[in-house]
Amino acid sequence: MPQLYAPVQTPAYPPAVYVYGPRTNASAVASLVVGILSWFLCPIIGGVIAVVLGHIARREIGRSGESGGGLAIAGLILGYAHIFFYGIFAIFWLVVFGGIAALIGATATIPTPTP
């Protein structure tokens, strides 16, 4: 019996090549994670840690050429924003409580009329 069709051969493809980019800096990732967590868990200390880690990561990235510069900047922004808003919040309450204390102190020195 004659063959009607020729056998189909699959074309040979070259082997897959995996291209790895530069490593992501661990301090940059930690800065971003701590910067996010500082808004929910650890108020002022988390913001300071995020800023410190962000600056360390930027310095290491500049020296080693690792990736993660955007993560480090995001951690810095979150950390500085948290410190700023926490400072404004603290100043607001100091003014409020200072004003109340001044009001109480002023009303205590007002002479009361004696009948």
N, C-alpha and C positions, 0 to 999 in steps of 0.2 A: 504494500500500500504506500503510495507516494505521499510525502509531506506537503501539505498545502501552504503552510506558513513557516517562515524561518524562526528559529528560537529567539526569544527576546532576551537581550543582555542588558543589564542595568549598567549605566555609566559609572565609572569608578570616580568617587569623590575623594578629595584630599582629606586627611584626618583633621578633626576639629582642633582648633588652636585656642587655648584659653589665654586671654590677655588679662593680666592683673594690673590694676592701677596702683598708685601709691597707697600705702597703709593710712588709715585714719588715725589721727593722734588721739590717744586715750584721754589726755587731759582735756581736750576739746569736747569729747563726748561727756566726760564727767562734769565739765563746766555747764553744758547745756542741761544735763539731768538735774544737777543741784540748783541751777537757776529756775527750772520749772518747779521743782519740789519746794523751793523756798517760799513760793506763794501760798503753799498749802500746809506745810508741816513745820518748818523751822524759820520763824520770821526774819530776824535781822542777821543771824549767824549764817544762814543759808545764802543770803545775798552777798555777804562778804566772801564766803568760800567760793561762790560762783565767779566773782570778780577776780580773785586771786588765781583760780584755776584757768580762767580765760586768758589772763596775761601770761601765765606760764606756758599755756598751749600756743599762743601766738609767737612767743620767743622760740619754742621748740620747732614749730612749723617753719619759721624763717631759717633756722639752722639746718634742719634735716630734710626739708622739702616734702614732708608728709602732707596728706590732705586733711581737711577738717577746719580750714580757716573760717568758713561760714558758721560752723558749729561753735567755734570759739567766740566769734563776734556775737552770735545769738545769746550765748551764755553771759557775755559781758553786758549786753543790753538788758537782759532780764535781771541780772544782779544789780546793775546801777539803777535801773528803774525801781526795783524793790527797795533799795536803800533810800532813794529819793522819796518815794511815796510813804515809806515808814517814817522818815524824818518829818515830812509834812504832817502826817497823822500825829506824831508825838508833839510837835510844836502846837498844833491845833488844841490838843487836850491840855497842854501846859497853859495856854492862853485861857482856855475855858475855866480850868480849875484855879488858875491864878486870879482871874477876874472874879470868880465866886469868893475866893479867900479875901480879896481886896474889898469886895462888897460887904462881906461879913465884918471885916475889920473896921470899915468905915461906919457901918450902922452901929457897931458897938461903942463908938466914941461919941455918937450923937447924944447930947444931954436930953434926958427925959424931963418933961415938965412935972413939977411937984405941985400937988394941990394945996 
